[in-house]
Amino acid sequence: MAFITACLHVVSPAGLFLSAPYSESLFSLLSFTGSFLYLWSGRELEAGNIFQSNTAALASAIIFGLSCMVRSNGLLNGIFFLHDFILQIYGVITGANGKSNTLFSRLFRIGILGAGGLIIALGLVLPQAIAWKDYCTAGSNRPWCSNTFPSIYFYVQDYYWDVGMFRYWTLPNVPLFLLAAPMLTLMIVSGVWGIGIKNTAGTQSIDFDKTLLRKLAFPQLLLAVMAIVTYHVQIITRISSGYMVWYWWVAYQMSAGRAAEEVKGKDWTKFVVRYMVLYGIIQSVLFAGFLPPA
């Protein structure tokens, strides 16, 4: 399954964006590395290795912070830290699982998670602060400098790209929604599967970490929804490359899931792979002509 997942990333619908010196490949690297360190942190915590766990958590936050500098949707990875931060506070207040760790270690863990969340947020805020310093000092009259949140990023997205809630919902953009529909379907269905709202038959054949799967699935699902209501929807075909649950879901259906009697005959996975390969070819022609999925 791991090998199939890696192969699916190679033929990802991001296509040329992963082959060229563009932000998608770097974001995927940072997103996957940060997720690995986050997983490692959780495993070390379960084993009682507090120092190693907290070190891995901070390293994960730094990597996620760097991913925010590459793509703003890297901020969604902060949900991991927010989830555990709230859970740890709840545990301290209620005394849940208090016997496994001392109060000091739990409070220290809360501090680590809080610091990690701030580091991730800094990855988005720092470039904006640098831009503000460069463009909004010495009496600049740029319109975004006087905003409540003077962000050059949000101004460019709003003014030049016309990005905003439901702004993309126009009749001429219907073909672009159709272009994004296969990838949106994969991300939403696999996200629901990962969160556990809908359990896929045969999951007992692979030992999934259910808690981790839910944490990883929620940002992916949230990104898909944001793409539908806010973004230029066609970009989902390339920014999806930095999220792993949909890869896992397709790989699962192609490997262990295929062997299970209750999911036998799901040959639709071959159409998913064909779509990914063909879209990569079509995308290169469209993008060379300055057409979507840019």
BAMAR-30634 format. One record per residue: x, y, z of N, C-alpha, C, O in turn; residue number from 1. Coordinates in steps of 0.05 Angstrom, whole numbers, plus 5000, padded with zeros to 4 digits. Example, Ala and Ser with C-alpha at 12.3 -4.5 7.8 and 13.67 -1.06 7.14 Angstrom:
<sites>
  n.c1  n.c2  n.c3  ca.c1  ca.c2  ca.c3  c.c1  c.c2  c.c3  o.c1  o.c2  o.c3   nr
  5264  4886  5156   5246   4910   5156  5264  4934  5156  5285  4934  5169    1
  5257  4955  5142   5273   4979   5143  5258  5001  5157  5268  5023  5161    2
</sites>
This chain:
<sites>
  n.c1  n.c2  n.c3  ca.c1  ca.c2  ca.c3  c.c1  c.c2  c.c3  o.c1  o.c2  o.c3   nr
  5016  4976  5000   5000   5000   5000  5017  5025  5000  5011  5045  4986    1
  5039  5025  5016   5057   5048   5016  5070  5053  4989  5072  5076  4980    2
  5077  5032  4975   5089   5034   4948  5069  5046  4929  5076  5063  4912    3
  5044  5036  4930   5023   5046   4912  5018  5076  4917  5014  5091  4899    4
  5018  5083  4943   5013   5111   4950  5035  5129  4938  5029  5150  4927    5
  5060  5120  4940   5082   5135   4929  5080  5138  4898  5085  5159  4887    6
  5071  5116  4885   5067   5117   4856  5045  5136  4848  5046  5150  4828    7
  5024  5137  4865   5001   5155   4859  5011  5184  4861  5001  5201  4846    8
  5029  5190  4879   5039   5217   4881  5056  5224  4857  5056  5248  4848    9
  5069  5205  4846   5085   5210   4822  5067  5218  4798  5075  5236  4783   10
  5044  5206  4796   5025   5212   4774  5003  5230  4784  4981  5230  4772   11
  5008  5245  4804   4988   5263   4816  4976  5282  4795  4990  5289  4776   12
  4951  5290  4798   4939   5310   4780  4953  5337  4779  4948  5353  4762   13
  4971  5341  4799   4987   5366   4798  5005  5367  4774  5012  5389  4765   14
  5011  5344  4763   5025   5342   4737  5050  5359  4735  5069  5356  4750   15
  5050  5378  4716   5073   5395   4711  5081  5411  4735  5105  5418  4738   16
  5062  5418  4752   5069   5434   4776  5088  5419  4795  5102  5432  4811   17
  5088  5393  4794   5107   5377   4810  5133  5373  4795  5153  5366  4808   18
  5133  5376  4769   5157   5371   4753  5174  5397  4749  5198  5395  4745   19
  5160  5420  4751   5174   5445   4746  5182  5457  4773  5172  5449  4794   20
  5200  5477  4773   5208   5491   4798  5186  5509  4807  5187  5533  4804   21
  5165  5497  4818   5141   5511   4827  5136  5505  4856  5150  5488  4868   22
  5117  5518  4869   5113   5515   4898  5101  5489  4906  5104  5480  4929   23
  5087  5475  4888   5073   5451   4895  5091  5428  4905  5085  5416  4925   24
  5113  5423  4891   5131   5402   4899  5144  5408  4926  5147  5390  4943   25
  5152  5433  4931   5164   5440   4956  5144  5439  4979  5150  5430  5001   26
  5119  5448  4973   5099   5446   4993  5093  5417  5001  5090  5411  5025   27
  5092  5399  4981   5087   5371   4987  5109  5360  5005  5104  5346  5024   28
  5134  5366  4998   5156   5357   5014  5154  5367  5043  5157  5351  5062   29
  5148  5392  5047   5146   5403   5074  5122  5392  5089  5123  5386  5112   30
  5099  5390  5075   5075   5380   5087  5078  5351  5096  5071  5344  5118   31
  5090  5334  5079   5094   5306   5085  5114  5303  5108  5110  5286  5126   32
  5136  5318  5107   5156   5317   5127  5145  5326  5154  5150  5313  5175   33
  5131  5348  5154   5119   5357   5179  5099  5337  5191  5098  5333  5215   34
  5083  5324  5173   5064   5304   5183  5079  5280  5194  5070  5268  5214   35
  5101  5272  5181   5117   5249   5191  5128  5255  5219  5126  5239  5237   36
  5138  5279  5223   5149   5287   5249  5127  5289  5270  5131  5282  5293   37
  5104  5298  5262   5081   5300   5280  5072  5272  5289  5067  5267  5312   38
  5071  5253  5269   5065   5225   5276  5086  5213  5294  5079  5200  5314   39
  5111  5219  5289   5133   5209   5306  5130  5220  5334  5135  5206  5353   40
  5123  5245  5336   5119   5258   5362  5098  5243  5379  5102  5238  5402   41
  5076  5236  5365   5054   5222   5379  5063  5194  5388  5056  5185  5410   42
  5078  5180  5371   5087   5154   5378  5107  5154  5402  5105  5137  5419   43
  5124  5174  5402   5143   5177   5424  5129  5184  5450  5137  5175  5471   44
  5108  5200  5448   5092   5207   5471  5079  5182  5483  5078  5179  5508   45
  5068  5165  5466   5055   5141   5475  5075  5122  5489  5068  5108  5507   46
  5100  5123  5479   5121   5106   5490  5133  5118  5516  5150  5105  5529   47
  5125  5142  5523   5135   5155   5547  5161  5170  5544  5173  5179  5563   48
  5169  5174  5518   5194   5189   5513  5187  5218  5509  5184  5228  5487   49
  5184  5232  5531   5173   5259   5531  5192  5279  5516  5182  5294  5500   50
  5218  5277  5521   5237   5295   5508  5236  5292  5478  5234  5311  5463   51
  5238  5267  5469   5238   5262   5440  5212  5270  5427  5211  5281  5405   52
  5190  5266  5442   5163   5274   5431  5161  5304  5428  5152  5313  5407   53
  5169  5319  5448   5167   5348   5446  5186  5360  5426  5180  5379  5412   54
  5210  5348  5423   5229   5357   5403  5218  5352  5375  5220  5370  5358   55
  5206  5329  5370   5194   5323   5344  5170  5341  5339  5166  5349  5316   56
  5155  5348  5359   5132   5366   5356  5141  5394  5347  5129  5406  5329   57
  5162  5404  5360   5172   5430   5352  5184  5430  5324  5180  5449  5308   58
  5198  5408  5318   5209   5406   5290  5187  5405  5270  5189  5416  5248   59
  5166  5390  5277   5142   5389   5259  5131  5417  5255  5124  5424  5232   60
  5128  5432  5276   5117   5459   5274  5134  5477  5257  5124  5493  5241   61
  5160  5475  5259   5178   5491   5243  5175  5484  5213  5174  5502  5196   62
  5173  5458  5207   5169   5450   5179  5143  5460  5169  5141  5470  5146   63
  5122  5457  5185   5095   5467   5177  5096  5498  5173  5083  5508  5155   64
  5111  5512  5190   5113   5540   5187  5126  5548  5161  5118  5567  5148   65
  5146  5533  5153   5159   5537   5127  5140  5532  5104  5140  5545  5084   66
  5123  5512  5108   5103   5505   5087  5083  5529  5084  5074  5533  5061   67
  5077  5543  5105   5060   5566   5103  5072  5588  5087  5058  5603  5073   68
  5099  5590  5088   5113   5610   5072  5112  5603  5042  5114  5621  5025   69
  5109  5577  5036   5107   5568   5008  5079  5570  4998  5075  5581  4976   70
  5060  5561  5014   5031   5563   5006  5016  5569  5031  5020  5557  5052   71
  4997  5588  5029   4982   5597   5053  4965  5575  5065  4959  5575  5089   72
  4956  5555  5048   4939   5534   5059  4955  5515  5077  4943  5497  5089   73
  4981  5519  5079   4997   5505   5099  4988  5511  5127  4993  5495  5146   74
  4973  5533  5131   4963   5540   5157  4943  5519  5168  4940  5516  5192   75
  4930  5505  5149   4911   5484   5158  4925  5462  5174  4912  5448  5190   76
  4951  5458  5170   4965   5438   5185  4967  5445  5215  4972  5428  5232   77
  4961  5471  5221   4960   5479   5249  4937  5466  5264  4937  5466  5289   78
  4918  5455  5250   4895   5442   5262  4905  5418  5280  4893  5413  5300   79
  4926  5405  5271   4937   5383   5287  4944  5392  5315  4937  5380  5335   80
  4959  5415  5316   4968   5426   5341  4945  5437  5357  4944  5434  5382   81
  4926  5450  5344   4902   5461   5358  4886  5438  5371  4877  5441  5394   82
  4883  5416  5357   4868   5393   5367  4881  5383  5392  4868  5379  5413   83
  4907  5378  5391   4921   5366   5414  4923  5386  5437  4923  5379  5460   84
  4926  5412  5430   4927   5433   5451  4901  5433  5467  4902  5434  5492   85
  4878  5433  5454   4853   5433   5468  4849  5407  5483  4839  5407  5506   86
  4858  5385  5471   4855   5359   5485  4872  5357  5510  4863  5346  5530   87
  4896  5368  5509   4913   5368   5532  4902  5385  5555  4903  5378  5578   88
  4891  5409  5548   4879   5426   5568  4855  5412  5580  4851  5414  5605   89
  4839  5400  5564   4816   5385   5574  4825  5363  5593  4812  5358  5614   90
  4846  5349  5586   4856   5328   5603  4866  5338  5630  4862  5325  5651   91
  4879  5361  5630   4888   5373   5655  4865  5381  5673  4865  5376  5697   92
  4844  5393  5660   4821   5403   5676  4805  5380  5687  4797  5381  5710   93
  4801  5359  5671   4784   5337   5680  4800  5315  5694  4789  5298  5707   94
  4827  5316  5691   4843   5295   5703  4844  5269  5686  4853  5248  5696   95
  4834  5271  5662   4833   5247   5644  4862  5238  5638  4878  5255  5630   96
  4867  5213  5640   4894   5201   5634  4916  5214  5651  4939  5214  5643   97
  4907  5225  5673   4927   5239   5690  4948  5220  5702  4970  5229  5709   98
  4942  5195  5704   4961   5176   5717  4984  5170  5699  5006  5162  5709   99
  4981  5173  5673   5002   5165   5654  5025  5186  5653  5047  5179  5646  100
  5019  5211  5660   5039   5232   5659  5036  5250  5683  5014  5253  5694  101
  5057  5263  5692   5056   5282   5714  5042  5307  5704  5041  5313  5680  102
  5032  5322  5723   5019   5348   5716  5039  5366  5702  5032  5381  5684  103
  5064  5366  5712   5084   5384   5700  5089  5377  5670  5090  5394  5653  104
  5091  5350  5665   5096   5342   5637  5073  5349  5619  5077  5355  5595  105
  5048  5347  5630   5025   5354   5613  5024  5384  5608  5017  5393  5586  106
  5030  5400  5629   5031   5429   5625  5053  5437  5606  5049  5456  5590  107
  5076  5423  5608   5098   5429   5590  5090  5422  5561  5097  5436  5542  108
  5075  5400  5558   5066   5392   5532  5047  5413  5520  5048  5419  5496  109
  5029  5424  5537   5011   5446   5528  5028  5470  5518  5021  5482  5498  110
  5049  5476  5532   5066   5498   5524  5080  5493  5497  5082  5510  5480  111
  5089  5468  5493   5101   5460   5468  5081  5462  5445  5088  5473  5424  112
  5057  5452  5449   5037   5453   5428  5028  5482  5422  5024  5489  5399  113
  5026  5498  5443   5020   5526   5439  5041  5541  5423  5036  5556  5405  114
  5067  5535  5431   5089   5547   5416  5090  5538  5387  5096  5553  5369  115
  5084  5512  5384   5083   5501   5357  5062  5514  5339  5067  5520  5316  116
  5038  5519  5351   5018   5533   5336  5026  5561  5328  5019  5570  5306  117
  5039  5575  5346   5048   5602   5340  5070  5602  5319  5071  5620  5302  118
  5087  5582  5319   5108   5579   5299  5095  5576  5271  5104  5588  5251  119
  5075  5559  5270   5061   5555   5244  5048  5580  5234  5050  5587  5211  120
  5035  5594  5253   5022   5620   5245  5043  5640  5236  5038  5656  5219  121
  5066  5639  5249   5088   5658   5242  5096  5654  5213  5105  5673  5199  122
  5094  5629  5203   5101   5624   5175  5084  5640  5156  5093  5646  5133  123
  5059  5646  5164   5041   5663   5147  5044  5692  5153  5043  5709  5135  124
  5048  5699  5178   5049   5727   5187  5075  5740  5179  5076  5764  5171  125
  5098  5726  5182   5124   5738   5178  5127  5751  5150  5136  5773  5148  126
  5120  5737  5128   5123   5749   5102  5105  5774  5099  5113  5793  5085  127
  5082  5774  5112   5064   5797   5111  5077  5821  5126  5075  5844  5117  128
  5090  5814  5149   5103   5835   5164  5126  5848  5149  5130  5872  5149  129
  5141  5831  5135   5163   5841   5119  5153  5859  5096  5164  5880  5091  130
  5131  5850  5083   5119   5866   5062  5109  5893  5073  5112  5914  5060  131
  5096  5892  5096   5086   5917   5109  5109  5936  5114  5107  5960  5110  132
  5131  5925  5125   5155   5942   5131  5166  5955  5105  5174  5978  5105  133
  5166  5939  5084   5178   5949   5059  5160  5969  5044  5170  5988  5031  134
  5133  5965  5046   5115   5981   5029  5098  6001  5044  5087  6019  5032  135
  5095  5997  5070   5075   6013   5085  5088  6033  5105  5073  6046  5120  136
  5113  6036  5105   5126   6056   5122  5134  6080  5106  5131  6080  5081  137
  5142  6101  5119   5151   6126   5106  5128  6138  5090  5132  6148  5068  138
  5104  6137  5101   5081   6151   5089  5070  6140  5063  5061  6155  5046  139
  5071  6114  5060   5061   6101   5036  5031  6105  5034  5017  6104  5054  140
  5021  6108  5010   4992   6112   5006  4979  6088  4993  4957  6090  4982  141
  4992  6065  4994   4980   6040   4983  4955  6034  4998  4954  6036  5023  142
  4933  6026  4984   4907   6023   4997  4906  6002  5019  4892  6005  5038  143
  4921  5980  5015   4920   5959   5035  4934  5965  5061  4930  5951  5081  144
  4951  5985  5061   4967   5992   5085  4949  6002  5108  4956  6000  5131  145
  4926  6013  5101   4908   6024   5121  4887  6004  5130  4869  6011  5146  146
  4887  5980  5120   4868   5959   5128  4872  5951  5157  4893  5955  5168  147
  4850  5941  5169   4853   5931   5196  4874  5910  5199  4890  5910  5218  148
  4875  5892  5179   4896   5872   5177  4911  5878  5151  4904  5868  5130  149
  4932  5894  5152   4946   5902   5128  4963  5880  5115  4987  5879  5119  150
  4949  5863  5101   4963   5839   5089  4964  5843  5059  4944  5846  5045  151
  4989  5843  5048   4992   5845   5019  4981  5821  5005  4972  5823  4983  152
  4983  5798  5019   4973   5773   5007  4943  5775  5002  4933  5769  4980  153
  4928  5782  5022   4899   5783   5020  4890  5805  5001  4870  5803  4987  154
  4905  5827  5000   4898   5848   4981  4902  5839  4952  4885  5844  4935  155
  4924  5826  4947   4929   5817   4919  4908  5796  4911  4898  5797  4889  156
  4902  5778  4930   4881   5757   4924  4854  5771  4918  4839  5762  4901  157
  4848  5791  4933   4822   5804   4930  4821  5823  4906  4802  5821  4890  158
  4841  5839  4902   4841   5860   4882  4848  5849  4854  4834  5856  4834  159
  4869  5834  4853   4879   5824   4827  4867  5797  4818  4862  5793  4794  160
  4861  5780  4838   4851   5753   4831  4822  5750  4836  4810  5730  4828  161
  4809  5770  4848   4781   5769   4854  4773  5744  4870  4752  5732  4864  162
  4789  5737  4889   4784   5714   4906  4766  5723  4930  4772  5743  4943  163
  4745  5709  4935   4727   5715   4956  4703  5696  4957  4700  5679  4939  164
  4688  5697  4979   4666   5678   4983  4646  5680  4960  4633  5700  4955  165
  4642  5657  4946   4623   5654   4925  4628  5672  4901  4610  5673  4883  166
  4650  5686  4899   4655   5703   4876  4659  5687  4850  4655  5697  4828  167
  4668  5662  4854   4674   5646   4830  4650  5631  4820  4650  5618  4799  168
  4628  5634  4834   4603   5621   4826  4589  5637  4804  4568  5649  4809  169
  4600  5636  4781   4588   5649   4758  4584  5629  4735  4598  5609  4735  170
  4567  5635  4717   4561   5616   4695  4585  5610  4678  4589  5587  4670  171
  4602  5630  4671   4626   5624   4654  4646  5605  4668  4663  5593  4655  172
  4644  5603  4695   4663   5586   4709  4653  5558  4713  4668  5542  4725  173
  4630  5551  4703   4619   5524   4706  4639  5503  4695  4643  5483  4708  174
  4651  5508  4671   4670   5488   4661  4694  5483  4680  4705  5461  4681  175
  4702  5504  4695   4724   5501   4713  4716  5484  4738  4732  5469  4748  176
  4691  5487  4746   4681   5470   4767  4680  5441  4758  4686  5422  4773  177
  4672  5437  4732   4672   5409   4721  4701  5398  4720  4705  5375  4724  178
  4720  5416  4713   4748   5408   4712  4758  5399  4739  4774  5380  4741  179
  4748  5412  4760   4758   5406   4787  4741  5383  4800  4750  5373  4821  180
  4719  5376  4788   4700   5358   4801  4713  5331  4808  4708  5321  4831  181
  4728  5318  4791   4740   5292   4798  4757  5293  4823  4756  5276  4841  182
  4774  5314  4824   4793   5317   4847  4777  5324  4872  4784  5314  4894  183
  4758  5341  4870   4741   5349   4893  4727  5324  4904  4724  5320  4928  184
  4717  5308  4886   4703   5283   4894  4721  5265  4910  4714  5254  4931  185
  4746  5261  4899   4765   5244   4913  4772  5254  4941  4773  5239  4960  186
  4776  5280  4942   4784   5292   4968  4761  5291  4989  4766  5286  5012  187
  4737  5296  4980   4714   5297   4998  4707  5269  5007  4703  5264  5031  188
  4705  5250  4989   4698   5222   4996  4719  5210  5014  4712  5197  5034  189
  4745  5214  5007   4766   5203   5024  4768  5217  5050  4775  5205  5071  190
  4762  5243  5051   4762   5258   5076  4740  5248  5095  4745  5245  5118  191
  4716  5243  5084   4695   5232   5100  4702  5204  5110  4697  5197  5133  192
  4715  5188  5093   4724   5162   5101  4744  5164  5123  4743  5149  5143  193
  4763  5183  5121   4784   5186   5141  4773  5195  5168  4782  5185  5189  194
  4754  5213  5167   4743   5223   5192  4726  5201  5206  4723  5201  5230  195
  4715  5183  5190   4701   5160   5201  4671  5163  5200  4657  5146  5212  196
  4661  5184  5186   4632   5187   5183  4621  5164  5167  4599  5154  5172  197
  4637  5155  5148   4629   5132   5131  4652  5112  5132  4674  5118  5122  198
  4647  5089  5143   4667   5068   5146  4667  5051  5121  4647  5040  5113  199
  4690  5048  5108   4693   5031   5085  4695  5002  5094  4711  4996  5112  200
  4680  4984  5082   4682   4956   5089  4710  4945  5084  4723  4952  5064  201
  4718  4928  5102   4744   4915   5098  4768  4929  5110  4791  4921  5106  202
  4763  4951  5126   4785   4966   5137  4801  4951  5158  4822  4958  5165  203
  4789  4928  5167   4803   4912   5186  4828  4899  5174  4845  4889  5189  204
  4830  4898  5148   4853   4885   5135  4878  4902  5136  4900  4892  5131  205
  4876  4927  5143   4899   4945   5147  4896  4959  5174  4874  4968  5181  206
  4917  4960  5189   4916   4972   5216  4919  5002  5213  4942  5013  5215  207
  4897  5017  5209   4898   5046   5208  4899  5058  5236  4885  5048  5254  208
  4914  5079  5240   4913   5095   5264  4890  5114  5261  4892  5135  5248  209
  4867  5106  5272   4842   5121   5268  4844  5150  5276  4835  5168  5262  210
  4857  5155  5299   4859   5182   5309  4876  5199  5290  4868  5222  5284  211
  4898  5189  5282   4916   5203   5263  4901  5208  5237  4903  5230  5226  212
  4887  5188  5227   4873   5190   5202  4853  5213  5203  4850  5228  5183  213
  4839  5215  5225   4819   5236   5228  4832  5264  5228  4822  5282  5215  214
  4855  5266  5242   4869   5291   5243  4879  5300  5215  4877  5324  5209  215
  4888  5281  5199   4898   5287   5173  4876  5292  5153  4878  5308  5134  216
  4853  5279  5157   4831   5281   5138  4816  5307  5141  4807  5318  5121  217
  4815  5318  5165   4799   5343   5169  4810  5366  5153  4795  5380  5139  218
  4837  5372  5154   4847   5394   5137  4842  5390  5108  4837  5409  5093  219
  4844  5365  5098   4840   5359   5070  4811  5365  5063  4805  5377  5042  220
  4792  5357  5080   4764   5361   5075  4758  5391  5075  4742  5401  5059  221
  4770  5405  5094   4765   5434   5097  4776  5449  5072  4764  5468  5062  222
  4799  5440  5062   4811   5452   5038  4792  5449  5014  4788  5467  4998  223
  4780  5425  5011   4762   5420   4989  4738  5438  4990  4729  5449  4970  224
  4727  5442  5014   4704   5459   5017  4711  5488  5011  4696  5503  4998  225
  4735  5497  5021   4744   5524   5015  4748  5528  4985  4743  5550  4975  226
  4758  5508  4972   4762   5510   4943  4736  5514  4928  4734  5529  4909  227
  4715  5501  4938   4688   5503   4925  4676  5531  4929  4665  5542  4911  228
  4679  5542  4953   4664   5567   4959  4681  5592  4957  4670  5614  4955  229
  4708  5589  4957   4724   5613   4958  4745  5615  4936  4748  5636  4923  230
  4761  5594  4931   4784   5595   4913  4775  5595  4884  4752  5592  4877  231
  4795  5599  4867   4792   5592   4839  4793  5562  4838  4815  5550  4839  232
  4770  5549  4835   4766   5521   4842  4785  5502  4828  4793  5481  4838  233
  4794  5510  4803   4810   5491   4787  4838  5486  4800  4851  5467  4793  234
  4847  5503  4818   4873   5499   4830  4874  5476  4848  4896  5467  4857  235
  4851  5464  4855   4850   5441   4873  4865  5418  4861  4875  5401  4875  236
  4866  5417  4834   4880   5394   4821  4910  5394  4827  4923  5373  4826  237
  4921  5418  4835   4950   5418   4841  4955  5421  4871  4974  5409  4881  238
  4939  5436  4886   4944   5439   4914  4936  5414  4930  4944  5411  4953  239
  4921  5396  4917   4914   5371   4930  4938  5353  4933  4938  5335  4950  240
  4959  5358  4918   4983   5341   4919  4997  5341  4946  5012  5323  4952  241
  4992  5361  4962   5005   5363   4989  4989  5350  5011  4996  5353  5034  242
  4968  5336  5004   4951   5323   5025  4949  5293  5019  4946  5285  4996  243
  4953  5277  5040   4959   5249   5035  4935  5229  5038  4936  5207  5028  244
  4914  5238  5052   4892   5218   5058  4879  5208  5032  4873  5184  5031  245
  4876  5225  5013   4863   5215   4988  4881  5196  4973  4871  5177  4960  246
  4907  5199  4975   4926   5180   4964  4922  5153  4979  4921  5132  4966  247
  4921  5154  5005   4918   5130   5021  4892  5115  5014  4892  5091  5012  248
  4871  5131  5011   4845   5119   5006  4845  5104  4979  4835  5081  4978  249
  4856  5116  4958   4857   5103   4932  4875  5079  4933  4869  5057  4923  250
  4899  5082  4946   4918   5060   4949  4906  5037  4965  4910  5013  4958  251
  4890  5043  4985   4877   5022   5001  4857  5007  4984  4856  4982  4985  252
  4842  5021  4968   4822   5007   4951  4836  4990  4930  4825  4970  4921  253
  4861  4998  4922   4875   4983   4902  4890  4959  4913  4898  4941  4898  254
  4895  4959  4940   4912   4938   4951  4896  4920  4970  4882  4902  4961  255
  4897  4926  4996   4884   4909   5015  4854  4909  5012  4840  4888  5015  256
  4843  4932  5005   4814   4934   5002  4804  4916  4979  4782  4905  4981  257
  4820  4914  4958   4813   4898   4935  4811  4868  4942  4795  4853  4931  258
  4829  4860  4961   4830   4832   4969  4806  4824  4987  4799  4800  4988  259
  4794  4843  5000   4772   4837   5018  4747  4830  5002  4741  4843  4982  260
  4733  4810  5010   4710   4800   4995  4688  4821  4993  4675  4824  4972  261
  4684  4837  5014   4663   4856   5014  4667  4880  4997  4649  4895  4991  262
  4692  4885  4987   4697   4907   4970  4707  4898  4943  4718  4913  4927  263
  4704  4872  4938   4714   4861   4912  4698  4873  4889  4674  4878  4891  264
  4712  4877  4867   4699   4886   4843  4699  4917  4840  4686  4927  4821  265
  4713  4931  4857   4714   4960   4854  4736  4967  4834  4757  4978  4841  266
  4730  4962  4809   4750   4967   4788  4751  4997  4780  4766  5005  4762  267
  4735  5014  4794   4735   5042   4788  4762  5055  4793  4768  5076  4783  268
  4779  5042  4810   4805   5053   4816  4823  5056  4792  4839  5075  4790  269
  4819  5039  4772   4835   5041   4748  4828  5066  4732  4845  5078  4719  270
  4803  5075  4735   4794   5099   4721  4806  5124  4736  4812  5144  4723  271
  4810  5121  4762   4823   5143   4777  4852  5147  4767  4860  5170  4762  272
  4866  5125  4764   4894   5127   4755  4895  5137  4726  4912  5154  4719  273
  4877  5128  4709   4876   5137   4681  4870  5167  4681  4882  5182  4665  274
  4852  5176  4698   4846   5205   4699  4870  5221  4707  4876  5241  4695  275
  4885  5211  4726   4909   5225   4736  4930  5228  4714  4942  5249  4710  276
  4934  5206  4699   4955   5206   4678  4946  5223  4655  4961  5240  4645  277
  4921  5220  4646   4911   5235   4623  4909  5265  4629  4915  5282  4613  278
  4901  5271  4654   4899   5299   4662  4926  5313  4661  4928  5336  4654  279
  4947  5298  4670   4974   5309   4669  4982  5317  4641  4995  5337  4637  280
  4974  5301  4621   4980   5307   4593  4964  5331  4583  4974  5349  4571  281
  4937  5330  4589   4920   5351   4580  4928  5378  4593  4928  5399  4581  282
  4934  5376  4619   4942   5400   4634  4966  5414  4622  4966  5438  4620  283
  4985  5398  4612   5009   5410   4601  5003  5427  4576  5015  5448  4571  284
  4983  5417  4560   4975   5432   4536  4960  5457  4544  4965  5478  4533  285
  4942  5455  4563   4926   5478   4572  4944  5499  4584  4941  5523  4578  286
  4962  5490  4602   4978   5509   4616  4998  5523  4597  5004  5547  4601  287
  5008  5509  4577   5026   5521   4557  5011  5543  4542  5024  5561  4531  288
  4985  5541  4540   4969   5562   4526  4958  5582  4545  4939  5597  4538  289
  4968  5584  4570   4959   5603   4590  4930  5600  4597  4916  5620  4601  290
  4921  5575  4597   4893   5569   4604  4892  5554  4631  4913  5544  4640  291
  4869  5552  4643   4867   5535   4668  4877  5507  4662  4873  5497  4640  292
  4889  5494  4682   4886   5497   4710  4906  5516  4724  4914  5511  4747  293
  4915  5537  4711   4933   5555   4724  4921  5568  4749  4933  5584  4763  294
</sites>
